[in-house]
Amino acid sequence: MRTPAVDPELAPALAAYATDLTLIGTALRPMVGVDQRGNGTVFTSAVTSHTIWFHRPFRTDGGDVLTEDGTLVASYAQETLLRFAS
């Protein structure tokens, strides 16, 4: 996620929000024919745990958890419950 220039103090909150939105779709990639558009019809999902570790200060207007020179600024993990209709 890349944001307009904002106060650097907002970066951790924006990164936490953005990373919480994307991991379910990544987990679904190996499942042929299933993607996030099926949420609520093919399956239901719920995030049970979302953790983010900040390694150094960063800006969100550069986008990503890596700086432009490749330095890791944050790591994140998520536990999710997927329940398929059939």
HTML snippet that shows the backbone in 3Dmol.js (N, CA, C, O; Angstrom):
<script src="https://3Dmol.org/build/3Dmol-min.js"></script>
<div id="view" style="width:600px;height:400px;position:relative"></div>
<script>
const pdb = `
ATOM      1  N   MET A   1       0.849  -1.173   0.000  1.00  0.00           N
ATOM      2  CA  MET A   1       0.000   0.000   0.000  1.00  0.00           C
ATOM      3  C   MET A   1       0.885   1.222   0.000  1.00  0.00           C
ATOM      4  O   MET A   1       1.853   1.301   0.757  1.00  0.00           O
ATOM      5  N   ARG A   2       0.563   2.146  -0.823  1.00  0.00           N
ATOM      6  CA  ARG A   2       1.280   3.415  -0.846  1.00  0.00           C
ATOM      7  C   ARG A   2       0.263   4.506  -0.547  1.00  0.00           C
ATOM      8  O   ARG A   2      -0.812   4.539  -1.146  1.00  0.00           O
ATOM      9  N   THR A   3       0.597   5.393   0.373  1.00  0.00           N
ATOM     10  CA  THR A   3      -0.311   6.463   0.761  1.00  0.00           C
ATOM     11  C   THR A   3       0.252   7.799   0.280  1.00  0.00           C
ATOM     12  O   THR A   3       1.422   7.881  -0.095  1.00  0.00           O
ATOM     13  N   PRO A   4      -0.571   8.840   0.289  1.00  0.00           N
ATOM     14  CA  PRO A   4      -0.013  10.174   0.103  1.00  0.00           C
ATOM     15  C   PRO A   4       0.939  10.469   1.262  1.00  0.00           C
ATOM     16  O   PRO A   4       0.912   9.765   2.272  1.00  0.00           O
ATOM     17  N   ALA A   5       1.758  11.472   1.135  1.00  0.00           N
ATOM     18  CA  ALA A   5       2.667  11.843   2.225  1.00  0.00           C
ATOM     19  C   ALA A   5       1.849  12.155   3.477  1.00  0.00           C
ATOM     20  O   ALA A   5       0.943  12.987   3.447  1.00  0.00           O
ATOM     21  N   VAL A   6       2.178  11.478   4.575  1.00  0.00           N
ATOM     22  CA  VAL A   6       1.500  11.688   5.859  1.00  0.00           C
ATOM     23  C   VAL A   6       2.557  11.785   6.942  1.00  0.00           C
ATOM     24  O   VAL A   6       3.732  11.503   6.707  1.00  0.00           O
ATOM     25  N   ASP A   7       2.139  12.179   8.108  1.00  0.00           N
ATOM     26  CA  ASP A   7       3.037  12.246   9.248  1.00  0.00           C
ATOM     27  C   ASP A   7       3.621  10.859   9.496  1.00  0.00           C
ATOM     28  O   ASP A   7       2.858   9.897   9.587  1.00  0.00           O
ATOM     29  N   PRO A   8       4.950  10.715   9.609  1.00  0.00           N
ATOM     30  CA  PRO A   8       5.557   9.402   9.828  1.00  0.00           C
ATOM     31  C   PRO A   8       5.034   8.670  11.064  1.00  0.00           C
ATOM     32  O   PRO A   8       5.130   7.445  11.133  1.00  0.00           O
ATOM     33  N   GLU A   9       4.479   9.398  12.048  1.00  0.00           N
ATOM     34  CA  GLU A   9       3.927   8.746  13.229  1.00  0.00           C
ATOM     35  C   GLU A   9       2.694   7.896  12.892  1.00  0.00           C
ATOM     36  O   GLU A   9       2.323   7.017  13.669  1.00  0.00           O
ATOM     37  N   LEU A  10       2.064   8.147  11.749  1.00  0.00           N
ATOM     38  CA  LEU A  10       0.904   7.353  11.332  1.00  0.00           C
ATOM     39  C   LEU A  10       1.303   6.059  10.628  1.00  0.00           C
ATOM     40  O   LEU A  10       0.458   5.181  10.450  1.00  0.00           O
ATOM     41  N   ALA A  11       2.551   5.916  10.226  1.00  0.00           N
ATOM     42  CA  ALA A  11       2.998   4.764   9.449  1.00  0.00           C
ATOM     43  C   ALA A  11       2.668   3.426  10.112  1.00  0.00           C
ATOM     44  O   ALA A  11       2.141   2.550   9.427  1.00  0.00           O
ATOM     45  N   PRO A  12       2.941   3.215  11.389  1.00  0.00           N
ATOM     46  CA  PRO A  12       2.604   1.916  11.995  1.00  0.00           C
ATOM     47  C   PRO A  12       1.109   1.589  11.926  1.00  0.00           C
ATOM     48  O   PRO A  12       0.746   0.449  11.639  1.00  0.00           O
ATOM     49  N   ALA A  13       0.250   2.553  12.180  1.00  0.00           N
ATOM     50  CA  ALA A  13      -1.191   2.301  12.131  1.00  0.00           C
ATOM     51  C   ALA A  13      -1.644   1.996  10.705  1.00  0.00           C
ATOM     52  O   ALA A  13      -2.453   1.092  10.499  1.00  0.00           O
ATOM     53  N   LEU A  14      -1.142   2.724   9.733  1.00  0.00           N
ATOM     54  CA  LEU A  14      -1.503   2.478   8.340  1.00  0.00           C
ATOM     55  C   LEU A  14      -1.001   1.120   7.869  1.00  0.00           C
ATOM     56  O   LEU A  14      -1.706   0.417   7.145  1.00  0.00           O
ATOM     57  N   ALA A  15       0.201   0.746   8.269  1.00  0.00           N
ATOM     58  CA  ALA A  15       0.752  -0.560   7.881  1.00  0.00           C
ATOM     59  C   ALA A  15      -0.050  -1.691   8.525  1.00  0.00           C
ATOM     60  O   ALA A  15      -0.311  -2.704   7.876  1.00  0.00           O
ATOM     61  N   ALA A  16      -0.442  -1.534   9.778  1.00  0.00           N
ATOM     62  CA  ALA A  16      -1.242  -2.568  10.447  1.00  0.00           C
ATOM     63  C   ALA A  16      -2.581  -2.740   9.732  1.00  0.00           C
ATOM     64  O   ALA A  16      -3.030  -3.867   9.520  1.00  0.00           O
ATOM     65  N   TYR A  17      -3.213  -1.643   9.365  1.00  0.00           N
ATOM     66  CA  TYR A  17      -4.494  -1.706   8.650  1.00  0.00           C
ATOM     67  C   TYR A  17      -4.322  -2.383   7.289  1.00  0.00           C
ATOM     68  O   TYR A  17      -5.101  -3.267   6.934  1.00  0.00           O
ATOM     69  N   ALA A  18      -3.321  -1.977   6.540  1.00  0.00           N
ATOM     70  CA  ALA A  18      -3.123  -2.505   5.185  1.00  0.00           C
ATOM     71  C   ALA A  18      -2.767  -3.983   5.193  1.00  0.00           C
ATOM     72  O   ALA A  18      -3.263  -4.729   4.349  1.00  0.00           O
ATOM     73  N   THR A  19      -1.931  -4.429   6.110  1.00  0.00           N
ATOM     74  CA  THR A  19      -1.525  -5.832   6.115  1.00  0.00           C
ATOM     75  C   THR A  19      -2.651  -6.742   6.589  1.00  0.00           C
ATOM     76  O   THR A  19      -2.659  -7.929   6.262  1.00  0.00           O
ATOM     77  N   ASP A  20      -3.590  -6.216   7.343  1.00  0.00           N
ATOM     78  CA  ASP A  20      -4.711  -7.030   7.800  1.00  0.00           C
ATOM     79  C   ASP A  20      -5.671  -7.360   6.656  1.00  0.00           C
ATOM     80  O   ASP A  20      -6.435  -8.321   6.749  1.00  0.00           O
ATOM     81  N   LEU A  21      -5.639  -6.581   5.593  1.00  0.00           N
ATOM     82  CA  LEU A  21      -6.583  -6.764   4.491  1.00  0.00           C
ATOM     83  C   LEU A  21      -6.151  -7.789   3.445  1.00  0.00           C
ATOM     84  O   LEU A  21      -6.985  -8.269   2.678  1.00  0.00           O
ATOM     85  N   THR A  22      -4.879  -8.128   3.400  1.00  0.00           N
ATOM     86  CA  THR A  22      -4.369  -8.822   2.217  1.00  0.00           C
ATOM     87  C   THR A  22      -4.008 -10.286   2.400  1.00  0.00           C
ATOM     88  O   THR A  22      -3.890 -10.996   1.401  1.00  0.00           O
ATOM     89  N   LEU A  23      -3.829 -10.770   3.596  1.00  0.00           N
ATOM     90  CA  LEU A  23      -3.270 -12.100   3.761  1.00  0.00           C
ATOM     91  C   LEU A  23      -4.232 -13.241   3.450  1.00  0.00           C
ATOM     92  O   LEU A  23      -3.779 -14.308   3.036  1.00  0.00           O
ATOM     93  N   ILE A  24      -5.516 -13.066   3.627  1.00  0.00           N
ATOM     94  CA  ILE A  24      -6.448 -14.141   3.297  1.00  0.00           C
ATOM     95  C   ILE A  24      -6.361 -14.456   1.808  1.00  0.00           C
ATOM     96  O   ILE A  24      -6.345 -15.626   1.426  1.00  0.00           O
ATOM     97  N   GLY A  25      -6.303 -13.440   0.972  1.00  0.00           N
ATOM     98  CA  GLY A  25      -6.172 -13.650  -0.463  1.00  0.00           C
ATOM     99  C   GLY A  25      -4.898 -14.387  -0.822  1.00  0.00           C
ATOM    100  O   GLY A  25      -4.902 -15.222  -1.726  1.00  0.00           O
ATOM    101  N   THR A  26      -3.816 -14.097  -0.135  1.00  0.00           N
ATOM    102  CA  THR A  26      -2.554 -14.794  -0.374  1.00  0.00           C
ATOM    103  C   THR A  26      -2.667 -16.259   0.014  1.00  0.00           C
ATOM    104  O   THR A  26      -2.160 -17.125  -0.698  1.00  0.00           O
ATOM    105  N   ALA A  27      -3.321 -16.551   1.126  1.00  0.00           N
ATOM    106  CA  ALA A  27      -3.480 -17.935   1.571  1.00  0.00           C
ATOM    107  C   ALA A  27      -4.346 -18.746   0.609  1.00  0.00           C
ATOM    108  O   ALA A  27      -4.187 -19.962   0.509  1.00  0.00           O
ATOM    109  N   LEU A  28      -5.255 -18.084  -0.094  1.00  0.00           N
ATOM    110  CA  LEU A  28      -6.143 -18.777  -1.025  1.00  0.00           C
ATOM    111  C   LEU A  28      -5.489 -19.086  -2.366  1.00  0.00           C
ATOM    112  O   LEU A  28      -6.023 -19.897  -3.123  1.00  0.00           O
ATOM    113  N   ARG A  29      -4.365 -18.478  -2.685  1.00  0.00           N
ATOM    114  CA  ARG A  29      -3.751 -18.640  -4.009  1.00  0.00           C
ATOM    115  C   ARG A  29      -3.490 -20.092  -4.407  1.00  0.00           C
ATOM    116  O   ARG A  29      -3.708 -20.429  -5.571  1.00  0.00           O
ATOM    117  N   PRO A  30      -3.035 -20.975  -3.507  1.00  0.00           N
ATOM    118  CA  PRO A  30      -2.806 -22.361  -3.937  1.00  0.00           C
ATOM    119  C   PRO A  30      -4.082 -23.150  -4.214  1.00  0.00           C
ATOM    120  O   PRO A  30      -4.019 -24.232  -4.797  1.00  0.00           O
ATOM    121  N   MET A  31      -5.229 -22.632  -3.813  1.00  0.00           N
ATOM    122  CA  MET A  31      -6.497 -23.347  -3.983  1.00  0.00           C
ATOM    123  C   MET A  31      -7.111 -22.991  -5.337  1.00  0.00           C
ATOM    124  O   MET A  31      -7.592 -21.874  -5.530  1.00  0.00           O
ATOM    125  N   VAL A  32      -7.094 -23.926  -6.257  1.00  0.00           N
ATOM    126  CA  VAL A  32      -7.581 -23.689  -7.608  1.00  0.00           C
ATOM    127  C   VAL A  32      -9.067 -23.315  -7.578  1.00  0.00           C
ATOM    128  O   VAL A  32      -9.877 -24.005  -6.960  1.00  0.00           O
ATOM    129  N   GLY A  33      -9.406 -22.227  -8.246  1.00  0.00           N
ATOM    130  CA  GLY A  33     -10.799 -21.810  -8.366  1.00  0.00           C
ATOM    131  C   GLY A  33     -11.356 -21.067  -7.170  1.00  0.00           C
ATOM    132  O   GLY A  33     -12.550 -20.768  -7.147  1.00  0.00           O
ATOM    133  N   VAL A  34     -10.535 -20.757  -6.173  1.00  0.00           N
ATOM    134  CA  VAL A  34     -11.010 -20.045  -4.980  1.00  0.00           C
ATOM    135  C   VAL A  34     -10.243 -18.739  -4.859  1.00  0.00           C
ATOM    136  O   VAL A  34      -9.016 -18.727  -4.950  1.00  0.00           O
ATOM    137  N   ASP A  35     -10.953 -17.644  -4.655  1.00  0.00           N
ATOM    138  CA  ASP A  35     -10.303 -16.369  -4.371  1.00  0.00           C
ATOM    139  C   ASP A  35     -11.205 -15.565  -3.435  1.00  0.00           C
ATOM    140  O   ASP A  35     -12.274 -16.034  -3.045  1.00  0.00           O
ATOM    141  N   GLN A  36     -10.781 -14.376  -3.084  1.00  0.00           N
ATOM    142  CA  GLN A  36     -11.514 -13.589  -2.097  1.00  0.00           C
ATOM    143  C   GLN A  36     -12.921 -13.217  -2.542  1.00  0.00           C
ATOM    144  O   GLN A  36     -13.767 -12.921  -1.698  1.00  0.00           O
ATOM    145  N   ARG A  37     -13.196 -13.224  -3.836  1.00  0.00           N
ATOM    146  CA  ARG A  37     -14.550 -12.888  -4.295  1.00  0.00           C
ATOM    147  C   ARG A  37     -15.578 -13.908  -3.814  1.00  0.00           C
ATOM    148  O   ARG A  37     -16.772 -13.610  -3.775  1.00  0.00           O
ATOM    149  N   GLY A  38     -15.121 -15.125  -3.444  1.00  0.00           N
ATOM    150  CA  GLY A  38     -16.038 -16.147  -2.956  1.00  0.00           C
ATOM    151  C   GLY A  38     -16.366 -16.027  -1.491  1.00  0.00           C
ATOM    152  O   GLY A  38     -17.161 -16.815  -0.979  1.00  0.00           O
ATOM    153  N   ASN A  39     -15.784 -15.070  -0.797  1.00  0.00           N
ATOM    154  CA  ASN A  39     -16.035 -14.926   0.626  1.00  0.00           C
ATOM    155  C   ASN A  39     -17.504 -14.565   0.856  1.00  0.00           C
ATOM    156  O   ASN A  39     -18.007 -13.567   0.340  1.00  0.00           O
ATOM    157  N   GLY A  40     -18.159 -15.387   1.629  1.00  0.00           N
ATOM    158  CA  GLY A  40     -19.577 -15.194   1.917  1.00  0.00           C
ATOM    159  C   GLY A  40     -20.474 -16.094   1.084  1.00  0.00           C
ATOM    160  O   GLY A  40     -21.635 -16.302   1.438  1.00  0.00           O
ATOM    161  N   THR A  41     -19.955 -16.635  -0.023  1.00  0.00           N
ATOM    162  CA  THR A  41     -20.745 -17.548  -0.859  1.00  0.00           C
ATOM    163  C   THR A  41     -20.092 -18.926  -0.892  1.00  0.00           C
ATOM    164  O   THR A  41     -20.733 -19.915  -0.537  1.00  0.00           O
ATOM    165  N   VAL A  42     -18.846 -19.009  -1.308  1.00  0.00           N
ATOM    166  CA  VAL A  42     -18.120 -20.281  -1.360  1.00  0.00           C
ATOM    167  C   VAL A  42     -17.559 -20.624   0.023  1.00  0.00           C
ATOM    168  O   VAL A  42     -17.500 -21.793   0.402  1.00  0.00           O
ATOM    169  N   PHE A  43     -17.155 -19.617   0.758  1.00  0.00           N
ATOM    170  CA  PHE A  43     -16.581 -19.820   2.092  1.00  0.00           C
ATOM    171  C   PHE A  43     -16.820 -18.579   2.940  1.00  0.00           C
ATOM    172  O   PHE A  43     -17.156 -17.513   2.425  1.00  0.00           O
ATOM    173  N   THR A  44     -16.644 -18.731   4.230  1.00  0.00           N
ATOM    174  CA  THR A  44     -16.612 -17.590   5.141  1.00  0.00           C
ATOM    175  C   THR A  44     -15.239 -17.573   5.786  1.00  0.00           C
ATOM    176  O   THR A  44     -14.581 -18.607   5.902  1.00  0.00           O
ATOM    177  N   SER A  45     -14.818 -16.399   6.201  1.00  0.00           N
ATOM    178  CA  SER A  45     -13.495 -16.283   6.801  1.00  0.00           C
ATOM    179  C   SER A  45     -13.530 -15.323   7.977  1.00  0.00           C
ATOM    180  O   SER A  45     -14.395 -14.453   8.076  1.00  0.00           O
ATOM    181  N   ALA A  46     -12.575 -15.506   8.853  1.00  0.00           N
ATOM    182  CA  ALA A  46     -12.414 -14.614   9.993  1.00  0.00           C
ATOM    183  C   ALA A  46     -10.950 -14.592  10.379  1.00  0.00           C
ATOM    184  O   ALA A  46     -10.298 -15.634  10.444  1.00  0.00           O
ATOM    185  N   VAL A  47     -10.441 -13.409  10.632  1.00  0.00           N
ATOM    186  CA  VAL A  47      -9.073 -13.272  11.120  1.00  0.00           C
ATOM    187  C   VAL A  47      -9.105 -13.536  12.618  1.00  0.00           C
ATOM    188  O   VAL A  47      -9.838 -12.875  13.354  1.00  0.00           O
ATOM    189  N   THR A  48      -8.313 -14.503  13.070  1.00  0.00           N
ATOM    190  CA  THR A  48      -8.287 -14.825  14.493  1.00  0.00           C
ATOM    191  C   THR A  48      -7.106 -14.193  15.212  1.00  0.00           C
ATOM    192  O   THR A  48      -7.132 -14.026  16.431  1.00  0.00           O
ATOM    193  N   SER A  49      -6.062 -13.839  14.453  1.00  0.00           N
ATOM    194  CA  SER A  49      -4.893 -13.203  15.051  1.00  0.00           C
ATOM    195  C   SER A  49      -4.117 -12.480  13.957  1.00  0.00           C
ATOM    196  O   SER A  49      -3.883 -13.037  12.884  1.00  0.00           O
ATOM    197  N   HIS A  50      -3.726 -11.262  14.224  1.00  0.00           N
ATOM    198  CA  HIS A  50      -2.909 -10.496  13.285  1.00  0.00           C
ATOM    199  C   HIS A  50      -1.801  -9.830  14.091  1.00  0.00           C
ATOM    200  O   HIS A  50      -2.067  -9.084  15.033  1.00  0.00           O
ATOM    201  N   THR A  51      -0.566 -10.106  13.715  1.00  0.00           N
ATOM    202  CA  THR A  51       0.584  -9.563  14.448  1.00  0.00           C
ATOM    203  C   THR A  51       1.512  -8.878  13.471  1.00  0.00           C
ATOM    204  O   THR A  51       1.768  -9.390  12.382  1.00  0.00           O
ATOM    205  N   ILE A  52       2.015  -7.722  13.860  1.00  0.00           N
ATOM    206  CA  ILE A  52       2.983  -7.013  13.033  1.00  0.00           C
ATOM    207  C   ILE A  52       4.137  -6.561  13.923  1.00  0.00           C
ATOM    208  O   ILE A  52       3.929  -6.037  15.018  1.00  0.00           O
ATOM    209  N   TRP A  53       5.350  -6.774  13.434  1.00  0.00           N
ATOM    210  CA  TRP A  53       6.559  -6.372  14.144  1.00  0.00           C
ATOM    211  C   TRP A  53       7.220  -5.254  13.348  1.00  0.00           C
ATOM    212  O   TRP A  53       7.463  -5.399  12.150  1.00  0.00           O
ATOM    213  N   PHE A  54       7.508  -4.151  14.006  1.00  0.00           N
ATOM    214  CA  PHE A  54       8.169  -3.021  13.363  1.00  0.00           C
ATOM    215  C   PHE A  54       9.649  -3.059  13.711  1.00  0.00           C
ATOM    216  O   PHE A  54      10.017  -3.087  14.885  1.00  0.00           O
ATOM    217  N   HIS A  55      10.493  -3.061  12.690  1.00  0.00           N
ATOM    218  CA  HIS A  55      11.936  -3.190  12.889  1.00  0.00           C
ATOM    219  C   HIS A  55      12.649  -1.848  12.913  1.00  0.00           C
ATOM    220  O   HIS A  55      13.700  -1.714  13.540  1.00  0.00           O
ATOM    221  N   ARG A  56      12.089  -0.858  12.238  1.00  0.00           N
ATOM    222  CA  ARG A  56      12.701   0.467  12.184  1.00  0.00           C
ATOM    223  C   ARG A  56      11.656   1.460  11.687  1.00  0.00           C
ATOM    224  O   ARG A  56      10.652   1.055  11.101  1.00  0.00           O
ATOM    225  N   PRO A  57      11.874   2.741  11.909  1.00  0.00           N
ATOM    226  CA  PRO A  57      10.924   3.748  11.405  1.00  0.00           C
ATOM    227  C   PRO A  57      10.847   3.688   9.868  1.00  0.00           C
ATOM    228  O   PRO A  57      11.815   3.320   9.203  1.00  0.00           O
ATOM    229  N   PHE A  58       9.691   4.052   9.325  1.00  0.00           N
ATOM    230  CA  PHE A  58       9.503   4.030   7.878  1.00  0.00           C
ATOM    231  C   PHE A  58       8.394   4.989   7.493  1.00  0.00           C
ATOM    232  O   PHE A  58       7.699   5.538   8.347  1.00  0.00           O
ATOM    233  N   ARG A  59       8.243   5.178   6.203  1.00  0.00           N
ATOM    234  CA  ARG A  59       7.183   6.031   5.662  1.00  0.00           C
ATOM    235  C   ARG A  59       6.271   5.179   4.782  1.00  0.00           C
ATOM    236  O   ARG A  59       6.740   4.267   4.102  1.00  0.00           O
ATOM    237  N   THR A  60       4.983   5.470   4.792  1.00  0.00           N
ATOM    238  CA  THR A  60       4.058   4.699   3.966  1.00  0.00           C
ATOM    239  C   THR A  60       3.917   5.267   2.564  1.00  0.00           C
ATOM    240  O   THR A  60       3.347   4.607   1.695  1.00  0.00           O
ATOM    241  N   ASP A  61       4.422   6.479   2.315  1.00  0.00           N
ATOM    242  CA  ASP A  61       4.311   7.017   0.961  1.00  0.00           C
ATOM    243  C   ASP A  61       5.312   6.362   0.013  1.00  0.00           C
ATOM    244  O   ASP A  61       5.273   6.604  -1.193  1.00  0.00           O
ATOM    245  N   GLY A  62       6.214   5.529   0.553  1.00  0.00           N
ATOM    246  CA  GLY A  62       7.114   4.744  -0.286  1.00  0.00           C
ATOM    247  C   GLY A  62       6.512   3.386  -0.612  1.00  0.00           C
ATOM    248  O   GLY A  62       6.940   2.733  -1.564  1.00  0.00           O
ATOM    249  N   GLY A  63       5.538   2.960   0.155  1.00  0.00           N
ATOM    250  CA  GLY A  63       4.859   1.688  -0.075  1.00  0.00           C
ATOM    251  C   GLY A  63       5.703   0.498   0.297  1.00  0.00           C
ATOM    252  O   GLY A  63       6.925   0.545   0.154  1.00  0.00           O
ATOM    253  N   ASP A  64       5.078  -0.592   0.782  1.00  0.00           N
ATOM    254  CA  ASP A  64       5.706  -1.874   1.054  1.00  0.00           C
ATOM    255  C   ASP A  64       6.337  -1.942   2.440  1.00  0.00           C
ATOM    256  O   ASP A  64       6.497  -0.924   3.114  1.00  0.00           O
ATOM    257  N   VAL A  65       6.693  -3.160   2.857  1.00  0.00           N
ATOM    258  CA  VAL A  65       7.375  -3.367   4.133  1.00  0.00           C
ATOM    259  C   VAL A  65       8.888  -3.393   3.928  1.00  0.00           C
ATOM    260  O   VAL A  65       9.649  -3.707   4.843  1.00  0.00           O
ATOM    261  N   LEU A  66       9.304  -3.061   2.719  1.00  0.00           N
ATOM    262  CA  LEU A  66      10.724  -2.898   2.402  1.00  0.00           C
ATOM    263  C   LEU A  66      10.930  -1.468   1.929  1.00  0.00           C
ATOM    264  O   LEU A  66      10.082  -0.916   1.227  1.00  0.00           O
ATOM    265  N   THR A  67      12.044  -0.871   2.306  1.00  0.00           N
ATOM    266  CA  THR A  67      12.363   0.446   1.776  1.00  0.00           C
ATOM    267  C   THR A  67      12.846   0.291   0.339  1.00  0.00           C
ATOM    268  O   THR A  67      13.048  -0.827  -0.136  1.00  0.00           O
ATOM    269  N   GLU A  68      13.026   1.398  -0.341  1.00  0.00           N
ATOM    270  CA  GLU A  68      13.478   1.342  -1.733  1.00  0.00           C
ATOM    271  C   GLU A  68      14.835   0.673  -1.877  1.00  0.00           C
ATOM    272  O   GLU A  68      15.135   0.106  -2.928  1.00  0.00           O
ATOM    273  N   ASP A  69      15.678   0.732  -0.815  1.00  0.00           N
ATOM    274  CA  ASP A  69      16.989   0.073  -0.897  1.00  0.00           C
ATOM    275  C   ASP A  69      16.946  -1.379  -0.414  1.00  0.00           C
ATOM    276  O   ASP A  69      17.986  -2.030  -0.312  1.00  0.00           O
ATOM    277  N   GLY A  70      15.726  -1.896  -0.112  1.00  0.00           N
ATOM    278  CA  GLY A  70      15.573  -3.299   0.254  1.00  0.00           C
ATOM    279  C   GLY A  70      15.631  -3.595   1.739  1.00  0.00           C
ATOM    280  O   GLY A  70      15.642  -4.765   2.121  1.00  0.00           O
ATOM    281  N   THR A  71      15.669  -2.585   2.590  1.00  0.00           N
ATOM    282  CA  THR A  71      15.704  -2.785   4.031  1.00  0.00           C
ATOM    283  C   THR A  71      14.319  -3.164   4.550  1.00  0.00           C
ATOM    284  O   THR A  71      13.335  -2.484   4.261  1.00  0.00           O
ATOM    285  N   LEU A  72      14.246  -4.254   5.317  1.00  0.00           N
ATOM    286  CA  LEU A  72      12.982  -4.701   5.897  1.00  0.00           C
ATOM    287  C   LEU A  72      12.604  -3.795   7.059  1.00  0.00           C
ATOM    288  O   LEU A  72      13.385  -3.622   7.994  1.00  0.00           O
ATOM    289  N   VAL A  73      11.407  -3.217   7.005  1.00  0.00           N
ATOM    290  CA  VAL A  73      10.969  -2.317   8.071  1.00  0.00           C
ATOM    291  C   VAL A  73       9.893  -2.935   8.953  1.00  0.00           C
ATOM    292  O   VAL A  73       9.692  -2.492  10.083  1.00  0.00           O
ATOM    293  N   ALA A  74       9.193  -3.961   8.448  1.00  0.00           N
ATOM    294  CA  ALA A  74       8.139  -4.594   9.239  1.00  0.00           C
ATOM    295  C   ALA A  74       7.934  -6.027   8.742  1.00  0.00           C
ATOM    296  O   ALA A  74       8.148  -6.325   7.567  1.00  0.00           O
ATOM    297  N   SER A  75       7.518  -6.904   9.651  1.00  0.00           N
ATOM    298  CA  SER A  75       7.142  -8.274   9.325  1.00  0.00           C
ATOM    299  C   SER A  75       5.747  -8.501   9.895  1.00  0.00           C
ATOM    300  O   SER A  75       5.388  -7.916  10.917  1.00  0.00           O
ATOM    301  N   TYR A  76       4.962  -9.350   9.235  1.00  0.00           N
ATOM    302  CA  TYR A  76       3.622  -9.586   9.762  1.00  0.00           C
ATOM    303  C   TYR A  76       3.180 -11.015   9.514  1.00  0.00           C
ATOM    304  O   TYR A  76       3.667 -11.696   8.612  1.00  0.00           O
ATOM    305  N   ALA A  77       2.239 -11.447  10.344  1.00  0.00           N
ATOM    306  CA  ALA A  77       1.684 -12.795  10.248  1.00  0.00           C
ATOM    307  C   ALA A  77       0.212 -12.722  10.632  1.00  0.00           C
ATOM    308  O   ALA A  77      -0.222 -11.819  11.346  1.00  0.00           O
ATOM    309  N   GLN A  78      -0.533 -13.689  10.140  1.00  0.00           N
ATOM    310  CA  GLN A  78      -1.960 -13.693  10.418  1.00  0.00           C
ATOM    311  C   GLN A  78      -2.459 -15.118  10.515  1.00  0.00           C
ATOM    312  O   GLN A  78      -2.043 -15.977   9.738  1.00  0.00           O
ATOM    313  N   GLU A  79      -3.343 -15.378  11.458  1.00  0.00           N
ATOM    314  CA  GLU A  79      -4.061 -16.643  11.546  1.00  0.00           C
ATOM    315  C   GLU A  79      -5.485 -16.370  11.121  1.00  0.00           C
ATOM    316  O   GLU A  79      -6.102 -15.396  11.554  1.00  0.00           O
ATOM    317  N   THR A  80      -6.002 -17.243  10.265  1.00  0.00           N
ATOM    318  CA  THR A  80      -7.332 -17.022   9.705  1.00  0.00           C
ATOM    319  C   THR A  80      -8.106 -18.340   9.703  1.00  0.00           C
ATOM    320  O   THR A  80      -7.543 -19.408   9.461  1.00  0.00           O
ATOM    321  N   LEU A  81      -9.374 -18.243   9.970  1.00  0.00           N
ATOM    322  CA  LEU A  81     -10.276 -19.384   9.882  1.00  0.00           C
ATOM    323  C   LEU A  81     -11.004 -19.291   8.545  1.00  0.00           C
ATOM    324  O   LEU A  81     -11.615 -18.268   8.238  1.00  0.00           O
ATOM    325  N   LEU A  82     -10.938 -20.366   7.746  1.00  0.00           N
ATOM    326  CA  LEU A  82     -11.703 -20.465   6.506  1.00  0.00           C
ATOM    327  C   LEU A  82     -12.679 -21.620   6.666  1.00  0.00           C
ATOM    328  O   LEU A  82     -12.282 -22.728   7.025  1.00  0.00           O
ATOM    329  N   ARG A  83     -13.936 -21.367   6.406  1.00  0.00           N
ATOM    330  CA  ARG A  83     -14.948 -22.422   6.488  1.00  0.00           C
ATOM    331  C   ARG A  83     -15.656 -22.488   5.136  1.00  0.00           C
ATOM    332  O   ARG A  83     -16.336 -21.547   4.727  1.00  0.00           O
ATOM    333  N   PHE A  84     -15.478 -23.634   4.443  1.00  0.00           N
ATOM    334  CA  PHE A  84     -16.064 -23.796   3.116  1.00  0.00           C
ATOM    335  C   PHE A  84     -17.490 -24.304   3.228  1.00  0.00           C
ATOM    336  O   PHE A  84     -17.815 -25.054   4.149  1.00  0.00           O
ATOM    337  N   ALA A  85     -18.348 -23.895   2.287  1.00  0.00           N
ATOM    338  CA  ALA A  85     -19.767 -24.210   2.312  1.00  0.00           C
ATOM    339  C   ALA A  85     -20.052 -25.710   2.233  1.00  0.00           C
ATOM    340  O   ALA A  85     -20.996 -26.186   2.863  1.00  0.00           O
ATOM    341  N   SER A  86     -19.264 -26.452   1.481  1.00  0.00           N
ATOM    342  CA  SER A  86     -19.557 -27.885   1.350  1.00  0.00           C
ATOM    343  C   SER A  86     -18.523 -28.747   2.033  1.00  0.00           C
ATOM    344  O   SER A  86     -18.630 -29.973   2.012  1.00  0.00           O
TER     345      SER A  86
END
`;
const viewer = $3Dmol.createViewer("view");
viewer.addModel(pdb, "pdb");
viewer.setStyle({}, {cartoon: {color: "spectrum"}});
viewer.zoomTo();
viewer.render();
</script>
